[in-house]
């Protein structure tokens, strides 16, 4: 089966999409404490196919890695071992947005389909600000890089818009490969129609980790084994 990659930012329904596909019987994975992003980045550095260290799934969601202390016991998993073996310490000071490797994923895994999940940008910024209890201070420059919240908000929005533009430009002539899905306004019928060949049931759609969280409990994240560890 061709792969499905969610390539929008976090706080835009990544876990809802994960649950939707998993409940529909597809082998799906979400974040895995950052090891999805770690594995993809390690494979990229080594010049290997990007899913080398995270193979075995149909659907990949939330491919970001922010900071080592978020990884918990997963820090001993092979994706992190390969990343740390190949990556200078200073580079790890910045988050890894592995979904930005969508071009390589498309080229290496022909027939894959991509979901650009999105929401109202102001709502997205507010959700990020309320994430991880005291706030979500990461951006593409690192953790705590900006001097004030407005600078951080502007950086987030610039990153969001530039990524969306890059995705749309790349897939502009291939609408069959990209679905833009607004998690605030679009019906799950849009998912079932785009993936009509998979015969998905829209009743499996529901919202997870909604809106303005005051705290995230990492213990609720799905811990799924990788093959070949």
Secondary structure, DSSP 8 states (H G I E B T S, - for coil): ---EEE-S-SSSSHHHHHHHHHHTT--EEE-GGGHHHHHHHHHHHHTS-TTTTS-S-SEEE--EE--GGGSGGGGGSHHHHHHHHHS-GGGGGS-EEGGGGHHHHHHHSTT-EEEEEE--HHHHHHHHHTTTTT---EETTEES-SSSHHHHHHHHHHHHHHHHHHHHHHTTT-TTTEEEEETTT--HHHHHHHTGGG---GGG----S-S--S---GGGS-----TT-
